[in-house]
């Protein structure tokens, strides 16, 4: 079959990270299907298959039992920022130590992470699916930190699914129908070519078995259960209601403006002058909350994208701990805002803020990108940037320069 253009080799692409992620999003549903995948090895627990266009390897575990499985099947994986913040000692008990450093959060479930690990299974994978042109110690078995953007998408590619996108790879879990604790686990990563050394083929069953066990430990280890509990309370969704008579009000530093007016109830706070918030633009609660708190002299991080989807305009997400530190300042000033709103619109219902709301999304479109403008994400040789200049014979072992990094994102 013809290759999808999103998976062709693109060298020197300035925005390769974004384009690469879009290709993975488009291809993700195919990872859960058996069509166009060729089986290379089978074990009682899992199946290793591959495809040539694009060059991918899939480890499909049909049923993994989750101890204390979450009630929501889309919450099996933990957001990358939470994994990184809870990383000290992560995996040590299972012999798979990870060293993760959180660099930046773009949105809940979308973060830039620097990671380092020295796990034995990475070297095994590097040898099987790599290239003999360079030493695996230098090129595959990375001991130096590797920065990459990680994303978690809930209810993708189907409702109830949970997909974790790492460097050149995707790991999707899906609850087995009729079971509350058994999950199908599909781990897919890219390789430079769809060919390997003949001596490597007999080792595929062993690699399949070991990878299945490693993924099982990742889903059932004591650390992941603790992190799921942290993840569930990490963020808070805010909703604004009852602003049918126009946008809410905001303190202004320009009392001479024709659009501003004075509210004596705010004198004790130094918030006398008020104006309507960007009445000529579409309202976004994320922007309003950020600007409102800035007028009060506080910084509040707000997000309008959550787990890969955009929230409706009257909702936003905040870090629960940050909000709890600032909420008293907000409500003290927001009470004056209600007075200002009624003054401007007559005695009508004033806007109210609801905490811990259920998120409502604009649509099931997962293509939105939460990375802010001007932020450059470091990505090392993405799967649309294959090295195709080698003259090695077909029987030589080929290796992607990132195979080890790919598996390091998950295992």
N, C-alpha and C positions, 0 to 999 in steps of 0.2 A: 504493500500500500504506500501511497505517497505520504511523505512526512508532513506533519503540520508545520507551517512556516514559523510558528512560535518556537520550535525546537531546533531550528537550523543554527549553524555556527555563526556567531556574530562576534568578531574580535574588535576590541577597542570601543565597544558601545558605551557611550557616556552614561546612559540611564539603564544599564543592563540589569541592575537589581530589580527595578520595577517591572521591566518587560519580562524578566525571568519569572517573577512571581505570578504575573498574569498568565503565562503559559501553564504553570503548575495549576492554577485555579481552573483553567479550561480543561485540563487533562485529568483532574482529580476524580471525576465520576468514573473514568475508564479504569482507574486503579482498583475499583471494587468489582469490576467485571472480569470474567475469565476469557472473554473474547479477545483474540489477537495476542494472547499470552501463550508462550510455549513452555511446558513443564520441563524442568531440568533435574529436579530431585524431589523425592517425597519421603517424609518421615511420618510416624504415627501422629505427630502433633501439628505439622506444618508442611507447606508446599513451597518450593523455590521455583519461580518461573521467570522468564525474561522475554523481552521483545526488542526488535531491531530498529524500530523507528517510532519514537526515539529510543536510544539505548538505555534500557532500564532493567533493574533487578527487583523482583517482588518476593517478599517473605509473607505468606498468607497463613496465619494461624487461625484455624476455623473456630476454636473454642478455648478461651482462657478464662479460668475461674477467678473472679475478683473477690477477695475477702473484703467485707464491709463495703460493697459496691455502692456508689452514690445513688441516691434516688433518681436524680436526673442523669440519664445516660450521656448527655452532651457535656457532662462535667467530669468525665474520666480523666482527661489530661489536665494539667495545671498550667496556668498562664506562664509564659517565659519569665516575666519580671519576678513572679513569686518564686519560681524555681531558683533563680539567681540569688534572690535575697535570702533564701533559706539554704544556700548551697554548702556552708561549712559542715564537713563530715558526710555530705550526701553520698550515699552509695558505699561508704567504707565497710559497713557490715557485710555487704554482699561481695566484697573484693573488687568493686568497680568504682573507685573514687573519682569524683568530678570536682573541678575547681571552676566555678562560674562567677563572673563579675558583672553586675548590672551597670550598664553605661547610660542608657536613656530609655524612657518609656514614651512611645509616641501615642499610644492609646491603650486601654485595657486589652491585653492579649496581643500587643504588638510592641516589641522591645528590641533594643540593640544590646547584645550580650557578648562578652568576651569570655571564652572558655578554654580550658586546658585540661587534658586528661591523658593517661598513659595506660589504657586498658588493653588487655591481651587480645580481645576479640577484634580490635581495630587493626592490629598488625595482621591477624589472620585474614580479614577481609581485604586488606591492602595487597597481600600476597596473591590471593585468588583472583581478584578483579583488577589488579594494578598493572603496571608496566615495568619491565625490567630495565628501563633506560636510566633510572636513577635509584639510589639506595632508598629502601622503604623507610629507613630511620630518618633520612634527611627530608624526604618528600611526603611520606604518608603517616608515619607514626609520630605525629606532631606533639612535641612537649612544650612548644612556645604557645602563648595565648593566640587564639584565632577569633577575631570579631566577626559577628554575622547577625543579621536581623532575623528574629524568630517570631512567628505569628501563630496564634491559636484561633481557630474558627469553630464556633459551636453551631450545631444543626446543619453541618455541611459535610459531604455533599447532599445528604438527605436529612430530614428532621430526626433528631435523636443522635446523629453521628457527632463525633468530635475529631477534628483534624488539626494536627500540629505540623506546621511548615517550618523546616529548618533549611540548612544549606544544601541545596540540590536534592531535597528529599521531602517526603510527606509520610506521616504516620497517622492512620485513621483507625478509630475503633467504632464498632457498631454492635449494639446489644443483640444477642441471638434471640430470635423470636420465641416467645413462650418462656423465657428465662429472665430472672432478675439479676443474676450474678455471672452469667457466662457471656463473654464478648468475643466477637471476631476482631482480630488485629491484623491490619494490612500495612506493612512497612515497605515503601518503595524508594529506591535511590538510583541515581544515574551512574553510568559507567562510560568510558570513552568509546568502546566498541562492543559489538555483540559477538565477541569471539574470545576464547581463552586458550591457554595451553592445555594440551591433552592430559597432562599429568594432574591438572587441577580438578578435572571432572569427578573423580572418585571421592574427592573431599567435600563436594557440595552437600551431601546429606549431613555430614558432621557440622558444617557451617550452618546449615538450616536448623539443626537441633540446638546448637549453641546460641544462635540468635534468638530463637523462640524462647529459650530459657532466660536469656538476658532481658528480653522485653517483658516476660512474665514477672521477673524481679522488679522491673521498673514500675509495673502496674500494681504490685502487691507489697513492696517494701514498706517498712515502718515510716520512712521519711515521706513517701508520697501520700500516705494517709494523713499525716500531720499537715502537709502542704495543702491538701484539698480543703482542710478545715480553715486554714489561713486564707486561701483563695476565695472561699465562699463569703468571707467577711471583709475582703480587701477594699471593695468599692461600694459606692452608694449611688443610686440613681435618684436624681431630683426631678420633680415635675412642677411646672407652674400652671395654675388654674385661675379661672375667673378674670381674664383680661380681655373680655369681649369688646370693651369700649376703647381699644387702642393699646399700644405698647405700655408696659409699666414705666414708672418714673425712676429717675436716677439723680443723685446729687450733682450739682454743677458748680464749677469754679468761676462762672461768668454770670454774675447776677444782673448784668446790664443787658443780657441777651433778650430779644423780644419774646422768645419762647420760654423763658424762665419765669418763675414766680416764687414768692416767699411763703414758707410755712413756719409759723412761730413755734409749733410743737417740736421743731427740731433744733431750737436754740441751744438747749443743754448739751447737744451733741456736736454743735457747730455745723449743723446740716440745715441751713435755712433756705437756701436756693435750690430749686428742683426744676427739672425739665423732662420731657418725654424722651425715652431712649430710642434714638435712630428711627424716628417715625416714618421716614421715607425709604426704609429698607426692610427686607423680610426679617422677622424676629427669630433670633436663635438664643435659647436660654444659656448655652455654653458661653457665648460672648457676653451676654448681659451679666451673668454671675461674676465673670472675671473682671469686667469693667466696674461693676458695683463695688466689689471688694477693693479694687485699686483706689477708688474714690475715698474709701475708708482707711486707706493706708496699709492694706494687707494684700498679700499675693496668694491667690487660690488657683491651682491647676484644675482646669475643667476639660472634659473631652466630649465630643459628640459622636464618636465611633466606638463601638464596643464589640469585641470578639468578631471583628471583620464586617460588621454591618452598621449603617448610619442610623442614629436615633431620630425620632421625630423632632421637629424644631423646638417643641416646648419641654424637651427633656435634655438632661446632660448627666455626665458621670463625674464623680469626684472621689478622691481617695478618702475613705472613711475617717482615718486618723486625722488627716489634715482638716477635714470639715468639722470634726468634733472640737478641734482647737479654736475654730473661727466662728462657729455657728452662733454663739452668744452675741458677738459683735454684729453679725449679719441681722439677726432678728431684732435687735435693738434699733437698728437703722431702718429696717424694712417696715417696722411698725409706723414710722414717720412716712415712709413711701406710700402706705395705704391711705394715710390722711391726704397726701398730695394727690393721689389718684382720684379720690372722691372729690377733692376741691376742683380738679380739672374737668371732671366728667359728671358732676352732680352726685347726688347720693345714690350711688350704684355699688354693686358688689366689687370689692377691691381684690387685686391679685393675691393669691396665697400660694405658699410653697409646700409641697408634699414630699417628705423624705421616704427613702426606701421603697420607691415605686417599682412596679414590674416594668422592665424595659419594653418599649414599643418601637419597632423599627419601621423605617420608611418602606422597605420592601425586602425581599429575599436576595437582593443584589449584594454579592460579596466582593465586588470588584473595586470598591472605594479604597483609596490609599490614605492612611492616617499620617504618613510621614510628612512633617512640616516642610514648607519651602525652605530651601537653603541647607537642609540637612543631607549630608552625604553619608551613605551607609557603605562601609567597607565590605565587599564581597569578594571572596577569593575564587576565581575561575568558576563561574556559574555553569549550569548544565547546558546553556546555550553558547558556551565558549569552549568547545572541545578543541583539543590539540590534534589536528588532522595532518600534520606535516611529517609524521614519522615514516621512515622507510623500512621499519622492522617487518619481518615476514609474518604471515598470518598466524603461524604457530608459536610466535614469541608471545610472552605474557604482556598484555597491554594494561596500562594503569592510568586512571585519572589522577591528577595531582591533588584531588580533593576527596577521594574515597574515604580516607580516614576521618577527615573533618566532617563529612556527611554523617557517618555513623556516630561520631562524637556528639552530635546534636541530640541524640535520642538515647543511645544505649548506656 
